Amino acid sequence: MRTAKHKVATDRFSLAAVCAGVAVSFLTLAPSVAQAREYPYCIKGEYYESGTGDCSFDTYQQCLATASGRRAYCDVNPFYRFPDDGPAAYPDMRRNFRR
């Protein structure tokens, strides 16, 4: 009888360890807030099909270095809100339309 109880306890411990490992791996692999942020500058040109291009540059100089020697150019990300801009630069787009 002791071996059967020992086996059940070992199986439960193994299952708990696997569940804990899976939970930790999900937390580790989940995208962080820093990865989801918008960047202020975009590279556009022949190799970028979308209208906004590749918006993954913190500085204009980084974008220019990547565009150098290619048929590409840099532009401001139209969806990025610069911290120096006041609230008047981005009017509230939510409006109540009444009929």
N, C-alpha and C positions, 0 to 999 in steps of 0.2 A: 504494500500500500504506500509506503514512503516514496518509492520511485515514481508512482503515478502522480502523486501530489507535487513532487519535485519537478516533474516534466511539465505539469500545468503551470506552475509558477515560472518556470524558465520560459515557456511559450509566451506567457503574458508579459514578462520582462522584455523579451525579444520584440514583441509587437509594439510595446510602448517605446522602445528604443528606435524602431523603424519609423514610427509616427513622429517622434521628436526630430529625427533626422530629416524627414520630408518637410516638416514645418520650418526648420532652420534653413533648408535649401530654398524654399519658396521666399522666405524673407530676404535671403542673400541675393537671389536672382531677380527679385522684383525691381522694376525701374524706380529709380529714386527721383525726387522732386527736381534735382539739379539736371537730370537728363531730359526732363520734359519742358524746360524753359525755352523761351523764344530768344533768338539771337538778333542783334540789330542790323547786321549786314548780310546781303545775299550776293552770290555769284550767279550771273546769267549769261546765256550765250548759246552757241551751237549745240553743246553737249547736254543741255538742261531743257527737258521737254516742258516742265511746268512753267506757268507764268511768273511765279515768284523765284524760281531757280532753287539753289541750294543755300538755305539760310542757316548756316552753321558757323558764322564768324563773329567773334567778339569785337574785333577792331577792323577798320577799313583797310589798314595796312596788311593784315592777315589775308583779307580777301584779295587785295591787289597782288600779293605774292603768289597766291594760288592761280590767279587769272593770267599771270605773266607768261608770255610765250604761247598763249592759246587764244582761240577766238572766243573770248569771254570778257565780261566787264562786271563791275561791282555796283550795287545799288543799295539803298536803304530798304530794310524789310518793311513792307507796308503795314504789317500787323504788330510791329514792335512799338511799345510805348516808352519813349525815352524818359528817364527820371527827371530831367531838367524841365520838361514841358509841364506847364500848368494844366489845370482842369479845362481851361478854355480851348486848349489845343485839341481836345478829344470830347466833343459834345456828346451828351447822352443820346444814344441812338434809339433808346426805348421811348416810344411815344404812344400815347393813347389816341387812337383814331375813333371818332364817334360818327355814327351814321344817323 
